[in-house]
Amino acid sequence: MKLTIERSRRALLGGVVLAAAFVAACGGGSQVQKFAPTRIIAFGDETSVIDDFNGNANGRKFLDDATVSANDPTLACKLNPNWIQALGNSYGFVFPQCNPAPAVVAPPSRIRATIGAKVADISMQIDTQLAESAFTPTDLVTVLVGQNDILAQYALFNGTNQAALTANVEAAGAALGVQINRIANAGAKVVVSTAIDLGLTPFAAAEKAAHSDVDRAALLTYLTSRLNASMRATIVNDGRMIGLVLADEYFQTIVKTANGGGFTNVTAPVCDLTKSTQIPPSALDCTTLTLVSGGTGTAYLWSDNLHLSSGAQGQLGTLAATRAANNPF
């Protein structure tokens, strides 16, 4: 069977160049010995989820998933990887939720991230992992969360309470920093991504068009920046334990740069949301067979109104892999 694979050498090369720029200043020092993780453990929200909904180790993601062929809609979960898969691929790791035949026997990596997770859920995700096994110095832990906290606060905006909402997202950012330090102090090495700027999303554009009180996209960008700044001010960011990926700034540059990262459409979802069975419609059930006409996950930045496309997730994975490889862990 012929696998459906999207290839874009130009986009990949552009993404690698941008990735190098956005990891150079995050973390310090130099490696005495190259860090060689023995597993990856992922915490966070749906951006890091592989949903093994059929229980066959061939899960779906919040992006434009690949299929076996144009005539066979069966998922091919190893293709069009999300960011933690892309990071795992750089070390030869797979996750149990995407481990179809020929399968790796008892893969040690874990996904503790959950759909809809907020910062407050990270502590329980960590507890779930610790109930199975302790962290070790050769664990590489990823953390990406905050989007759902920002959206929850934004939903409360009434035109006069921006200061209160800002204080709430800053508190969430600080709480996230505490949990990241908890992981690092327990012995693991951590690669943490800042929350993606929600002011760049198709959702933000629609909100801006629908409201005349304030620039809603700018408000979402501001709330994102405050959560990220609070998290960054809290973590122990000396490079020895924690490596920081500036996803917010990276995708801001993508949007501002013509054909940045190889993306030719940075405003619309590539998934045809009229074909989604999710409520509300989302990329969770999107595949390369349910895209907008002429759309590809390497040309479009967004899969749905809030989530990155496969091409964007792949570039985020490159950022993370570069950070892990260059950090003096």
N, C-alpha and C positions, 0 to 999 in steps of 0.2 A: 504494500500500500504506500502511496506517495503522501508524505507528510506536508501539510500546509505550513510553510515557514516564511515569515516576512524578513527580507534582508534589505539593509540599507547601509552600505559601507560608508557613504559620505556622512550619514547621520551618526554612525558609531564613532568615526574619527573626530567629528565635531564635538560629540559628547565627551570623548576622552580628553580633548584639549581643554574644554571648559572644566571638566572634573578636576584636572590637575591644578587649575587656578583656585578652586574652591576648597581644596584640602590642604594647600600649602601652609596656611596660617593657623590651622586648628590642631593644637597639640604642639609639644616642643621636644627638643632634644634629638638624639639619634639612637638607632638601635645598636646594641652591642651584639645581639644574636637575633636573627630573624624569628619573629613570633610564629609559631606553628600550632594553631588551635586543633583540638581533638573533637570538638563539636560546636555547633551554633545553637543558641537558645534565644528565641525571639519573643519580646514583650511588646505590647501596644494594642493598636486598634486594627480595623479591617484592612488597612494598607499592608499589613504583614500577615494576613490570614490566607491559608489555603483550606478551603471548605471541602472536606471529604464527604460530601453529602450522600454519596452512594455507598460509602464504606468499602470502596475497592482500590484505595490508594491512588486515585486519579481525580484529585480535587479541582475545584474551580476557584477563581480569584476575582478580585474587584478590578478587572481590566478586560481587555479584549482577548479572551482565551483562544488558543489555537485548537483546531480540530484535526482529525486524522486525514481528511481530504475534503474536497468540495462536495463530494457525494456521501461522505460519512461524517455525521455531526458529532461522533464520539470525541470527547475531549482528549487532547494530547497535552497533559499538564506540565510536562517537562519543557515544552516550548512556550514562548512568550512568558518568561519567568517574571515574577514580581521581584521586588528589590532584595528580599532576604534569600530567595532562590539564586538570584544573580550573584550575591555575595557567597552563598554556599558553593556555587559552581566553581568559583575561583579556588576553592580548597578541595573540590571533589566530594562535597557533602550533599546529601539529599535529606528531605524531611519525610516522615512517615505518611503524611497526607498526600504526597506526590512521589510514589515509589512503585510505579507499575513494572511489570515484567520487561526485561530481566531485572528483578528487584535486588536491592541491597539488603542483606540479612540484618535485621534489628538495627536500623540506623539510630545512632545515639542523639542526633540533633532533635530539638523540640521547638514547637510553636505553641507558646502560651498566650499569644495575642488573641483577642476575641472581637467579634463584630460589634461595633457600637461602643467599644471601651472608652472610658474617660481616665483621667489621671488617677482618680480615686480607686480605679480597678487594678492598678499596677501592683499595689501591695499584695492583693490576693493572688495575682498571677505569679508573683515571686514566691509566695507561700506554697502555691501548688507545685512549683518546681522543686522547692526545698523538701516537700513531702516525698518526692521521688528520689532526689539526690542533691547533695551539697554542691555549691559552686567550687570549681578548681581553677588553678592559675592558667590552665590551658583551655578554659571555656571562653568563647567569644560570644558576648551577649549583645543583642541589638535592642534598641528602644526607640520607638516612634509613636507618639501619642499626643493628643492635645486638640486635634481637629474637632472632636465632638464636644469638648469643653467650650471651645470658642463658639460653636454653633448654638449651644444651649444658652450661652449668655447673650449672643446676638438676638436670639428669639425673644428675649425680654426687653429689648430696646424700645423705649417709648418716646424718644426724642429729647428727653431731659436727664436720663440716668447713665450717660456714658461713663462718668467717673466711677460709679458703683460697679458697672460691668468690667471696667478696666481693673479695678481692685480685685475683683473675683478671678479674672484670668491670671493676674499676677500671682495671686495666692496659689492657683493651680500650678503655675510654672515653678514656684518655689517648692511645692509639695512633690512635684516630679523630680526636681533636683535632689531632694532628700532620698527618694527611692533609687535614683541612679547611683548616688553615693553609697547607699546601702549595698547594692550589688557589687560595686567596686571594692568596698571595704570587706566584703565576704570573700574576696579573692579572685573574682572573674575580671576579664578585660571587657570593656564596654565600648561599643560604637553607638553613639546617640545621634539621631538626626533631629534637627529643629523641625517644628511643625511647618508644613507647606503653607505658603501665603494664600489664605482663602480669598483674599481680594482679587486674585488672578483668575478665579474659577468662573465657569459659565454661570454657576449659581449667583455669584456676586454681580455679574453683568446684568442678570435678570432682575435682581433686587434693586440695583441702581436705576434701571429703567422704570421700575414699578413704583418708586418712591421719590418724592421731590423735596423731602424735608432736609436730608443730608446725603452726601455721597456715600451710599451704602457699601460700595466696593472699598472705598478708602477707610471706612470704619472697620471692615473685616480685616484689612491689611494692618490697621493699627492694633486691633485686638490680638492678632497673630504675633505681631512684633513684641507686644508687652509680655505675652506668655513666654515667648522664646527668650527674651532678655532676662526675665526673672529666673528661668531655668538655668541659663548660662551663668548668671551671677551666683547661683547656689552650688553648682557642681564643682568638684575638685578638678579643674581643667589644666593639669600640669603635664598631660601627655603620658604619664606613667601608667595610669589605670583607665583613663577615659579618653576616647578620641571623638571629636566633634565634627559632624558633617553639617554644613550650612545649606540645607536644602532650600530654605526660604530664599536666600540670596541667589542661589544657583538658578532657580526657576524664574526669579525676577529678571535675571539677566537674559534667560532664554526668551522671555516674552518681549523684552525691550530690543532684542537683537534680531534683525531680519534674518530669517532662516536659521535662527539660533539653535544649535544642537541638531540641525537637520529638520526641525519642525516647521512645516509650512502653514499649519493651522493651529493657533494657540488660543482660540476663542470658543470653539464649538466642540461638543462631544463627538467622538468617532463612532460610538455605539448608537444604533438606531433604537432609541428608548421606547418607541412605539411597539417594539417587539419584545420588550421586557415583561416578564410575568411577576416581577417584584413589586411590592407596594412600600414606598413609592418606587417607580422605575429606577433601576440602577444597573451598573455594569456587572453585578454578580452573576447574571445569567447571559452575559454578552459573549459572543464568540466571533471569530473571523467570518462567520456566515451571517451575522446580524449587524453588519456595519452600514453606515451611511454610504450612499453611492460614491465610489471612488476613494473612500477613506481607508487608511491603514494606521495601525498603531505606532508606526515609526514616523508618520507625517503629522499626526494629530497629537497634541500634548495631553488632551483629556479623554478619558474613556466615557465618563458620564458627567453630570453637573458638578461633581465634587472630587472625583478620583482620577488619578493619573492613568494614562494609557500604558500599554506594555512597553512602548519605546521609552517613555519617561521613567517608568519604574526600573527599566534596565539601566538607564543612565544613573539613577539614584543608587542602584546596586554597584555600579562602577565607582561612584564617589565613596561608598562605604568600603569597598575592597581596597581602594587606594589608601584610604585613611588607615585601615587595619594594617596594611603592608608597611606604611611609612611611620606609624606611631611607635615610639620607643617603649612598647609594652614589655 
